[in-house]
Amino acid sequence: MEIRCFFSDTICYYSKNNIMPERKANIYGNIFNRFVEDRMKHILEKHPNAKFMFYNQKIAYFIDKSLRKYTVCVNEKILLDLLDDKVYMRYWAGNYVPVLPSLLTDSKSLSFEQLHEKLDQGNEFIVQRNHSSGGFGTFYLNSQNRMLQDLKGNYNELFIVSPYVKIIFRLI
């Protein structure tokens, strides 16, 4: 299927088309938002009827309000905020569907002893910041990598930790 049927242009922060030296610094900040706005304006100059759809819908709420009328597929911010809260979503979803066991712990108290005692499932874990998306703020933790020291030394926040599960189910 030809993607160009739907999309005639893209806005990619991490691409060879973005010559900004700051692009490796941080995504989803002011520099990123200005980059998106500038690219949208550039595209709108050529295509005044263009519409924009974001991988992360929350971006629409951080760009200039005058550009929001050109966005599509954007849910209400209150819903996006709820979906972005991993602790709340696991609690809520657990009432309706099976969810992985998890532990809430502050970064300074994070230890393998604690994880083995509370989760009792293997030696590999997924540690997540409560508010993050797109893989940002998600860490793979095992006894062979230095992630435990990095998390304890570089963060001061609450994490949600789950066992790492290689296969949840098989489709036959």
Buried (B, 14 or more C-beta within 10 A) or exposed (E): EEEEEEEEEEBEBEEEEBEEEEBEEEBBEEBBBEBBBEBBEEBBEEEEEEEBEBEBBBBBBBBEEEBEEBBEEBEEEEEBEEBBBBBEBBEEEEEEEEBBEBBEBEBEEBEEEEBEEBBEBEEBBBBBBBEEBEEEBEBEBEEEEEBBEEBBEEBEEEBBBBBBEEEEEEEE
